[in-house]
Amino acid sequence: MIEQQHVDNLAEKIRDLGGHPTKLGDVLAPVLGQVLGKATAAAGPERLLWLDIQLEEKAMKDYKDFLVKAGGEKEMFNILWNNLIDEDLHTAWFTNKLRELKEIGLIH
């Protein structure tokens, strides 16, 4: 998955820089993903797409904040920048899909 690759790339770079990435995401992410997956599926496609857009926008904000803090560490900056681009593309796709579903009358 793309999102997991984002996490893995960041964790690897943090280790390369002598840091220790948190294991919290490794434990919580799969559990939260399953819970959110079941809850949002029950909510229907409109709410699911809206939630996806909100999550992607939050991720973009976080990446922008991290980019400022990355300073002169070029490789970290590039990882964050690439992740930001992915999140922007995801947001555009979800937004367009929501619009398409409204246009064809599948959601209101």
C-alpha positions in Angstrom: 0.0 0.0 0.0 1.1 3.5 -0.7 0.5 4.8 2.8 2.5 2.0 4.3 5.4 2.8 1.9 5.3 6.4 3.2 5.7 5.2 6.7 8.4 2.7 5.8 10.4 5.3 3.9 10.2 7.8 6.7 11.2 5.2 9.3 14.2 4.1 7.3 15.4 7.7 6.9 14.9 8.4 10.6 17.0 5.4 11.4 19.7 6.5 8.8 19.8 9.8 10.7 20.4 8.0 14.0 16.9 8.3 15.3 14.4 5.7 16.5 11.0 5.8 14.8 8.1 5.0 17.0 6.6 1.6 16.9 3.2 3.0 17.9 2.2 3.3 14.3 3.2 -0.4 13.6 0.8 -1.5 16.3 -2.1 1.0 16.0 -2.3 1.5 12.3 -3.5 -2.0 11.4 -6.1 -2.1 14.2 -7.3 1.4 13.4 -7.4 0.6 9.7 -9.7 -2.3 10.3 -12.0 -0.4 12.7 -12.2 2.6 10.4 -12.7 0.3 7.3 -15.7 -1.4 8.9 -17.2 1.8 10.3 -16.8 3.8 7.1 -18.1 1.0 4.9 -21.3 1.0 6.9 -21.6 4.8 6.5 -21.8 4.6 2.7 -19.8 5.9 -0.2 -20.4 9.6 0.3 -19.3 9.7 3.9 -16.4 7.3 3.1 -15.1 9.6 0.4 -15.6 12.7 2.6 -13.6 11.0 5.4 -10.9 10.0 3.0 -10.6 13.6 1.8 -10.4 14.8 5.4 -7.7 12.3 6.2 -5.7 13.2 3.1 -5.9 16.9 3.9 -4.7 16.3 7.4 -1.8 14.3 6.0 -0.9 17.1 3.6 -0.9 19.6 6.4 1.4 17.4 8.5 3.7 16.9 5.5 3.9 20.6 4.9 4.8 21.2 8.6 7.4 18.5 8.4 8.9 20.0 5.2 9.6 23.2 7.0 11.3 21.3 9.8 13.3 19.1 7.4 15.6 22.1 6.8 18.7 21.2 4.8 18.3 17.4 5.0 17.7 16.9 1.3 16.8 13.3 1.3 14.2 13.7 4.1 12.8 16.7 2.2 12.5 14.6 -0.9 10.7 11.8 0.9 8.3 14.3 2.5 7.7 16.1 -0.8 7.0 12.9 -2.6 4.5 11.8 0.1 2.8 15.2 -0.1 2.4 14.8 -3.8 0.8 11.4 -3.3 -1.6 12.8 -0.7 -2.6 15.6 -3.1 -3.3 13.1 -5.9 -5.3 11.0 -3.5 -7.4 14.0 -2.4 -8.0 15.0 -6.1 -9.1 11.4 -6.9 -11.5 11.2 -3.9 -12.9 14.7 -4.7 -13.5 13.8 -8.3 -15.1 10.5 -7.5 -17.4 12.2 -5.0 -18.4 14.7 -7.8 -18.9 11.9 -10.3 -21.2 9.9 -8.0 -23.2 13.0 -7.4 -23.5 13.8 -11.1 -24.8 10.4 -11.9 -27.2 10.4 -9.0 -25.8 7.6 -6.9 -25.3 10.0 -3.9 -26.9 13.3 -3.0 
